[in-house]
Amino acid sequence: MGTFLEVNQQLIITTLASWDAVLDLQHLAAASSAGTSLEATWDAVWKVYLDFKWARQRLRLYGDGGSSRSPHAAEQPHSQQPQS
């Protein structure tokens, strides 16, 4: 067994090496989708989906029902034009 100084130095070296490994894993998790959880991803998706500006955009796109921009416009019956 070494002196107190040698043991303390080894402890510091081991601690620094483990910190480097943790930092490497954190960088990898930040750059890769493999480190993200499904719950966090869905929370982010729903946060954006329920945002006011996107709700307003969906209302403009689909909200009036009679518009030709509506995804169901082909299914809606057309009003009959009066014959002249």
A tleap script that builds the chain and sets N, CA, C and O, in Angstrom:
source leaprc.protein.ff14SB
mol = sequence {
  NMET GLY THR PHE LEU GLU VAL ASN GLN GLN
  LEU ILE ILE THR THR LEU ALA SER TRP ASP
  ALA VAL LEU ASP LEU GLN HIE LEU ALA ALA
  ALA SER SER ALA GLY THR SER LEU GLU ALA
  THR TRP ASP ALA VAL TRP LYS VAL TYR LEU
  ASP PHE LYS TRP ALA ARG GLN ARG LEU ARG
  LEU TYR GLY ASP GLY GLY SER SER ARG SER
  PRO HIE ALA ALA GLU GLN PRO HIE SER GLN
  GLN PRO GLN CSER
}
set mol.1.N position { 0.848 -1.170 0.000 }
set mol.1.CA position { 0.000 0.000 0.000 }
set mol.1.C position { 0.892 1.231 0.000 }
set mol.1.O position { 1.919 1.278 0.678 }
set mol.2.N position { 0.477 2.226 -0.775 }
set mol.2.CA position { 1.282 3.426 -0.924 }
set mol.2.C position { 1.043 4.421 0.196 }
set mol.2.O position { 0.261 4.188 1.118 }
set mol.3.N position { 1.719 5.495 0.087 }
set mol.3.CA position { 1.552 6.556 1.071 }
set mol.3.C position { 0.217 7.253 0.860 }
set mol.3.O position { -0.475 7.038 -0.135 }
set mol.4.N position { -0.116 8.084 1.817 }
set mol.4.CA position { -1.374 8.821 1.736 }
set mol.4.C position { -1.424 9.671 0.473 }
set mol.4.O position { -2.468 9.749 -0.175 }
set mol.5.N position { -0.318 10.305 0.116 }
set mol.5.CA position { -0.258 11.161 -1.066 }
set mol.5.C position { -0.489 10.359 -2.346 }
set mol.5.O position { -1.209 10.808 -3.239 }
set mol.6.N position { 0.122 9.165 -2.440 }
set mol.6.CA position { -0.056 8.322 -3.635 }
set mol.6.C position { -1.508 7.849 -3.763 }
set mol.6.O position { -2.069 7.837 -4.858 }
set mol.7.N position { -2.103 7.463 -2.644 }
set mol.7.CA position { -3.497 7.003 -2.660 }
set mol.7.C position { -4.424 8.160 -3.042 }
set mol.7.O position { -5.362 7.985 -3.820 }
set mol.8.N position { -4.152 9.332 -2.490 }
set mol.8.CA position { -4.964 10.503 -2.793 }
set mol.8.C position { -4.841 10.886 -4.272 }
set mol.8.O position { -5.839 11.228 -4.905 }
set mol.9.N position { -3.627 10.830 -4.823 }
set mol.9.CA position { -3.425 11.134 -6.242 }
set mol.9.C position { -4.173 10.138 -7.124 }
set mol.9.O position { -4.784 10.521 -8.122 }
set mol.10.N position { -4.124 8.872 -6.756 }
set mol.10.CA position { -4.830 7.851 -7.539 }
set mol.10.C position { -6.344 8.076 -7.492 }
set mol.10.O position { -7.038 7.893 -8.491 }
set mol.11.N position { -6.841 8.472 -6.324 }
set mol.11.CA position { -8.266 8.766 -6.190 }
set mol.11.C position { -8.658 9.948 -7.080 }
set mol.11.O position { -9.707 9.922 -7.724 }
set mol.12.N position { -7.823 10.970 -7.115 }
set mol.12.CA position { -8.090 12.134 -7.962 }
set mol.12.C position { -8.067 11.741 -9.433 }
set mol.12.O position { -8.930 12.172 -10.197 }
set mol.13.N position { -7.106 10.939 -9.837 }
set mol.13.CA position { -7.007 10.492 -11.235 }
set mol.13.C position { -8.240 9.674 -11.621 }
set mol.13.O position { -8.805 9.865 -12.698 }
set mol.14.N position { -8.648 8.776 -10.751 }
set mol.14.CA position { -9.827 7.946 -11.027 }
set mol.14.C position { -11.090 8.806 -11.120 }
set mol.14.O position { -11.928 8.590 -11.997 }
set mol.15.N position { -11.223 9.770 -10.225 }
set mol.15.CA position { -12.389 10.655 -10.238 }
set mol.15.C position { -12.431 11.484 -11.512 }
set mol.15.O position { -13.487 11.617 -12.131 }
set mol.16.N position { -11.292 12.043 -11.908 }
set mol.16.CA position { -11.245 12.836 -13.138 }
set mol.16.C position { -11.563 11.990 -14.363 }
set mol.16.O position { -12.238 12.455 -15.282 }
set mol.17.N position { -11.081 10.747 -14.381 }
set mol.17.CA position { -11.371 9.855 -15.505 }
set mol.17.C position { -12.870 9.554 -15.585 }
set mol.17.O position { -13.435 9.497 -16.677 }
set mol.18.N position { -13.511 9.363 -14.435 }
set mol.18.CA position { -14.954 9.086 -14.457 }
set mol.18.C position { -15.732 10.326 -14.887 }
set mol.18.O position { -16.750 10.202 -15.567 }
set mol.19.N position { -15.275 11.518 -14.504 }
set mol.19.CA position { -15.926 12.745 -14.963 }
set mol.19.C position { -15.815 12.887 -16.472 }
set mol.19.O position { -16.766 13.304 -17.132 }
set mol.20.N position { -14.650 12.541 -17.021 }
set mol.20.CA position { -14.479 12.595 -18.474 }
set mol.20.C position { -15.451 11.642 -19.164 }
set mol.20.O position { -16.033 11.976 -20.196 }
set mol.21.N position { -15.622 10.453 -18.585 }
set mol.21.CA position { -16.548 9.487 -19.176 }
set mol.21.C position { -17.981 10.012 -19.118 }
set mol.21.O position { -18.741 9.843 -20.071 }
set mol.22.N position { -18.352 10.643 -18.014 }
set mol.22.CA position { -19.699 11.200 -17.878 }
set mol.22.C position { -19.907 12.317 -18.891 }
set mol.22.O position { -20.961 12.393 -19.523 }
set mol.23.N position { -18.909 13.188 -19.050 }
set mol.23.CA position { -19.027 14.267 -20.031 }
set mol.23.C position { -19.145 13.717 -21.446 }
set mol.23.O position { -19.921 14.234 -22.250 }
set mol.24.N position { -18.382 12.676 -21.755 }
set mol.24.CA position { -18.487 12.057 -23.076 }
set mol.24.C position { -19.893 11.506 -23.307 }
set mol.24.O position { -20.454 11.664 -24.391 }
set mol.25.N position { -20.456 10.864 -22.294 }
set mol.25.CA position { -21.813 10.325 -22.431 }
set mol.25.C position { -22.848 11.438 -22.571 }
set mol.25.O position { -23.816 11.295 -23.318 }
set mol.26.N position { -22.650 12.539 -21.861 }
set mol.26.CA position { -23.583 13.658 -21.983 }
set mol.26.C position { -23.517 14.276 -23.376 }
set mol.26.O position { -24.548 14.629 -23.950 }
set mol.27.N position { -22.317 14.407 -23.919 }
set mol.27.CA position { -22.181 14.940 -25.276 }
set mol.27.C position { -22.816 13.992 -26.291 }
set mol.27.O position { -23.461 14.439 -27.239 }
set mol.28.N position { -22.638 12.701 -26.096 }
set mol.28.CA position { -23.229 11.715 -26.993 }
set mol.28.C position { -24.756 11.765 -26.916 }
set mol.28.O position { -25.432 11.701 -27.942 }
set mol.29.N position { -25.292 11.878 -25.714 }
set mol.29.CA position { -26.744 11.937 -25.553 }
set mol.29.C position { -27.318 13.204 -26.179 }
set mol.29.O position { -28.427 13.186 -26.713 }
set mol.30.N position { -26.576 14.292 -26.117 }
set mol.30.CA position { -27.057 15.543 -26.702 }
set mol.30.C position { -27.053 15.485 -28.222 }
set mol.30.O position { -27.880 16.130 -28.866 }
set mol.31.N position { -26.139 14.725 -28.803 }
set mol.31.CA position { -26.009 14.671 -30.253 }
set mol.31.C position { -26.786 13.521 -30.876 }
set mol.31.O position { -26.963 13.488 -32.093 }
set mol.32.N position { -27.248 12.586 -30.071 }
set mol.32.CA position { -27.894 11.393 -30.598 }
set mol.32.C position { -29.313 11.283 -30.066 }
set mol.32.O position { -29.578 11.629 -28.915 }
set mol.33.N position { -30.214 10.809 -30.892 }
set mol.33.CA position { -31.589 10.608 -30.436 }
set mol.33.C position { -31.714 9.349 -29.589 }
set mol.33.O position { -32.753 9.129 -28.966 }
set mol.34.N position { -30.674 8.520 -29.556 }
set mol.34.CA position { -30.735 7.292 -28.776 }
set mol.34.C position { -30.816 7.578 -27.284 }
set mol.34.O position { -31.296 6.739 -26.523 }
set mol.35.N position { -30.357 8.744 -26.856 }
set mol.35.CA position { -30.371 9.069 -25.439 }
set mol.35.C position { -31.652 9.728 -24.969 }
set mol.35.O position { -31.804 9.971 -23.772 }
set mol.36.N position { -32.580 10.026 -25.867 }
set mol.36.CA position { -33.803 10.716 -25.464 }
set mol.36.C position { -34.889 9.717 -25.118 }
set mol.36.O position { -34.940 8.616 -25.667 }
set mol.37.N position { -35.746 10.111 -24.213 }
set mol.37.CA position { -36.842 9.225 -23.836 }
set mol.37.C position { -38.059 9.520 -24.709 }
set mol.37.O position { -38.222 10.630 -25.216 }
set mol.38.N position { -38.884 8.537 -24.871 }
set mol.38.CA position { -40.100 8.689 -25.669 }
set mol.38.C position { -41.047 9.695 -25.025 }
set mol.38.O position { -41.709 10.469 -25.717 }
set mol.39.N position { -41.104 9.679 -23.700 }
set mol.39.CA position { -41.990 10.608 -22.994 }
set mol.39.C position { -41.568 12.056 -23.227 }
set mol.39.O position { -42.417 12.919 -23.452 }
set mol.40.N position { -40.274 12.327 -23.177 }
set mol.40.CA position { -39.786 13.689 -23.410 }
set mol.40.C position { -40.069 14.118 -24.847 }
set mol.40.O position { -40.406 15.274 -25.099 }
set mol.41.N position { -39.932 13.189 -25.782 }
set mol.41.CA position { -40.200 13.506 -27.180 }
set mol.41.C position { -41.671 13.847 -27.380 }
set mol.41.O position { -41.992 14.839 -28.034 }
set mol.42.N position { -42.569 13.035 -26.825 }
set mol.42.CA position { -43.994 13.295 -26.972 }
set mol.42.C position { -44.400 14.584 -26.278 }
set mol.42.O position { -45.267 15.306 -26.770 }
set mol.43.N position { -43.779 14.885 -25.130 }
set mol.43.CA position { -44.080 16.145 -24.451 }
set mol.43.C position { -43.721 17.327 -25.339 }
set mol.43.O position { -44.471 18.300 -25.418 }
set mol.44.N position { -42.581 17.245 -26.002 }
set mol.44.CA position { -42.155 18.334 -26.888 }
set mol.44.C position { -43.081 18.448 -28.098 }
set mol.44.O position { -43.427 19.554 -28.513 }
set mol.45.N position { -43.478 17.316 -28.660 }
set mol.45.CA position { -44.374 17.328 -29.824 }
set mol.45.C position { -45.721 17.950 -29.453 }
set mol.45.O position { -46.222 18.806 -30.183 }
set mol.46.N position { -46.311 17.538 -28.340 }
set mol.46.CA position { -47.612 18.070 -27.947 }
set mol.46.C position { -47.522 19.533 -27.553 }
set mol.46.O position { -48.470 20.289 -27.767 }
set mol.47.N position { -46.401 19.944 -26.983 }
set mol.47.CA position { -46.237 21.355 -26.632 }
set mol.47.C position { -46.301 22.217 -27.892 }
set mol.47.O position { -46.939 23.270 -27.891 }
set mol.48.N position { -45.650 21.778 -28.955 }
set mol.48.CA position { -45.682 22.526 -30.213 }
set mol.48.C position { -47.059 22.412 -30.860 }
set mol.48.O position { -47.588 23.405 -31.359 }
set mol.49.N position { -47.642 21.220 -30.859 }
set mol.49.CA position { -48.938 21.002 -31.508 }
set mol.49.C position { -50.033 21.857 -30.876 }
set mol.49.O position { -50.913 22.356 -31.577 }
set mol.50.N position { -49.984 22.027 -29.564 }
set mol.50.CA position { -51.017 22.782 -28.869 }
set mol.50.C position { -50.706 24.272 -28.779 }
set mol.50.O position { -51.486 25.026 -28.198 }
set mol.51.N position { -49.603 24.700 -29.333 }
set mol.51.CA position { -49.243 26.109 -29.325 }
set mol.51.C position { -50.302 26.917 -30.074 }
set mol.51.O position { -50.859 26.445 -31.065 }
set mol.52.N position { -50.577 28.119 -29.606 }
set mol.52.CA position { -51.659 28.937 -30.152 }
set mol.52.C position { -51.483 29.220 -31.642 }
set mol.52.O position { -52.453 29.146 -32.397 }
set mol.53.N position { -50.272 29.542 -32.075 }
set mol.53.CA position { -50.104 29.909 -33.486 }
set mol.53.C position { -50.349 28.721 -34.412 }
set mol.53.O position { -50.835 28.902 -35.529 }
set mol.54.N position { -50.021 27.505 -33.964 }
set mol.54.CA position { -50.276 26.340 -34.812 }
set mol.54.C position { -51.751 25.981 -34.795 }
set mol.54.O position { -52.277 25.515 -35.806 }
set mol.55.N position { -52.435 26.186 -33.673 }
set mol.55.CA position { -53.883 25.962 -33.627 }
set mol.55.C position { -54.593 26.938 -34.556 }
set mol.55.O position { -55.534 26.560 -35.254 }
set mol.56.N position { -54.148 28.189 -34.568 }
set mol.56.CA position { -54.724 29.194 -35.461 }
set mol.56.C position { -54.488 28.813 -36.922 }
set mol.56.O position { -55.364 29.006 -37.765 }
set mol.57.N position { -53.301 28.269 -37.223 }
set mol.57.CA position { -52.995 27.838 -38.588 }
set mol.57.C position { -53.917 26.695 -39.014 }
set mol.57.O position { -54.418 26.694 -40.139 }
set mol.58.N position { -54.148 25.718 -38.124 }
set mol.58.CA position { -55.051 24.615 -38.461 }
set mol.58.C position { -56.472 25.120 -38.661 }
set mol.58.O position { -57.185 24.633 -39.538 }
set mol.59.N position { -56.891 26.098 -37.849 }
set mol.59.CA position { -58.226 26.665 -38.006 }
set mol.59.C position { -58.355 27.364 -39.347 }
set mol.59.O position { -59.379 27.229 -40.017 }
set mol.60.N position { -57.330 28.114 -39.750 }
set mol.60.CA position { -57.360 28.777 -41.051 }
set mol.60.C position { -57.407 27.757 -42.181 }
set mol.60.O position { -58.081 27.970 -43.189 }
set mol.61.N position { -56.701 26.669 -42.013 }
set mol.61.CA position { -56.605 25.679 -43.074 }
set mol.61.C position { -57.863 24.818 -43.173 }
set mol.61.O position { -58.363 24.576 -44.271 }
set mol.62.N position { -58.377 24.354 -42.030 }
set mol.62.CA position { -59.481 23.395 -42.055 }
set mol.62.C position { -60.781 23.928 -41.460 }
set mol.62.O position { -61.812 23.264 -41.565 }
set mol.63.N position { -60.765 25.095 -40.844 }
set mol.63.CA position { -61.867 25.532 -40.006 }
set mol.63.C position { -63.142 25.940 -40.693 }
set mol.63.O position { -64.207 25.753 -40.105 }
set mol.64.N position { -63.119 26.488 -41.909 }
set mol.64.CA position { -64.351 27.016 -42.478 }
set mol.64.C position { -65.226 25.959 -43.126 }
set mol.64.O position { -66.379 26.254 -43.441 }
set mol.65.N position { -64.753 24.770 -43.336 }
set mol.65.CA position { -65.570 23.660 -43.801 }
set mol.65.C position { -65.996 23.717 -45.247 }
set mol.65.O position { -65.970 22.682 -45.912 }
set mol.66.N position { -66.386 24.858 -45.774 }
set mol.66.CA position { -66.839 24.954 -47.149 }
set mol.66.C position { -65.739 25.342 -48.116 }
set mol.66.O position { -65.981 25.462 -49.317 }
set mol.67.N position { -64.575 25.534 -47.621 }
set mol.67.CA position { -63.464 25.984 -48.455 }
set mol.67.C position { -62.926 24.843 -49.302 }
set mol.67.O position { -62.994 23.678 -48.912 }
set mol.68.N position { -62.399 25.186 -50.446 }
set mol.68.CA position { -61.791 24.161 -51.297 }
set mol.68.C position { -60.471 23.684 -50.712 }
set mol.68.O position { -59.914 22.682 -51.161 }
set mol.69.N position { -59.972 24.398 -49.711 }
set mol.69.CA position { -58.737 23.973 -49.056 }
set mol.69.C position { -58.984 22.879 -48.039 }
set mol.69.O position { -58.039 22.245 -47.569 }
set mol.70.N position { -60.230 22.649 -47.696 }
set mol.70.CA position { -60.569 21.643 -46.708 }
set mol.70.C position { -60.205 20.259 -47.238 }
set mol.70.O position { -60.415 19.987 -48.420 }
set mol.71.N position { -59.669 19.383 -46.401 }
set mol.71.CA position { -59.302 18.052 -46.882 }
set mol.71.C position { -60.505 17.215 -47.299 }
set mol.71.O position { -60.350 16.226 -48.016 }
set mol.72.N position { -61.712 17.600 -46.858 }
set mol.72.CA position { -62.918 16.847 -47.199 }
set mol.72.C position { -63.779 17.596 -48.216 }
set mol.72.O position { -64.969 17.306 -48.341 }
set mol.73.N position { -63.210 18.535 -48.932 }
set mol.73.CA position { -63.983 19.354 -49.868 }
set mol.73.C position { -64.600 18.509 -50.976 }
set mol.73.O position { -65.705 18.810 -51.428 }
set mol.74.N position { -63.925 17.471 -51.420 }
set mol.74.CA position { -64.447 16.630 -52.495 }
set mol.74.C position { -65.666 15.837 -52.030 }
set mol.74.O position { -66.501 15.458 -52.851 }
set mol.75.N position { -65.780 15.581 -50.731 }
set mol.75.CA position { -66.891 14.798 -50.213 }
set mol.75.C position { -68.130 15.649 -49.969 }
set mol.75.O position { -69.222 15.101 -49.819 }
set mol.76.N position { -67.994 16.975 -49.925 }
set mol.76.CA position { -69.114 17.845 -49.607 }
set mol.76.C position { -69.941 18.111 -50.862 }
set mol.76.O position { -69.382 18.373 -51.927 }
set mol.77.N position { -71.272 18.046 -50.746 }
set mol.77.CA position { -72.113 18.322 -51.922 }
set mol.77.C position { -72.063 19.806 -52.271 }
set mol.77.O position { -72.004 20.662 -51.389 }
set mol.78.N position { -72.089 20.091 -53.549 }
set mol.78.CA position { -72.071 21.472 -54.019 }
set mol.78.C position { -73.499 21.992 -54.061 }
set mol.78.O position { -74.435 21.249 -54.359 }
set mol.79.N position { -73.653 23.254 -53.766 }
set mol.79.CA position { -74.994 23.842 -53.837 }
set mol.79.C position { -75.383 23.974 -55.308 }
set mol.79.O position { -74.538 24.233 -56.165 }
set mol.80.N position { -76.652 23.797 -55.582 }
set mol.80.CA position { -77.104 23.875 -56.970 }
set mol.80.C position { -77.264 25.324 -57.373 }
set mol.80.O position { -77.795 26.138 -56.617 }
set mol.81.N position { -76.805 25.637 -58.558 }
set mol.81.CA position { -76.917 26.987 -59.095 }
set mol.81.C position { -78.308 27.148 -59.704 }
set mol.81.O position { -78.806 26.222 -60.344 }
set mol.82.N position { -78.938 28.294 -59.519 }
set mol.82.CA position { -80.243 28.509 -60.170 }
set mol.82.C position { -80.065 28.557 -61.682 }
set mol.82.O position { -79.126 29.171 -62.189 }
set mol.83.N position { -80.968 27.909 -62.388 }
set mol.83.CA position { -80.867 27.873 -63.845 }
set mol.83.C position { -81.510 29.116 -64.434 }
set mol.83.O position { -82.592 29.530 -64.018 }
set mol.84.N position { -80.826 29.707 -65.412 }
set mol.84.CA position { -81.361 30.916 -66.032 }
set mol.84.C position { -82.004 30.628 -67.353 }
set mol.84.O position { -82.506 31.542 -68.008 }
savepdb mol mol.pdb
quit
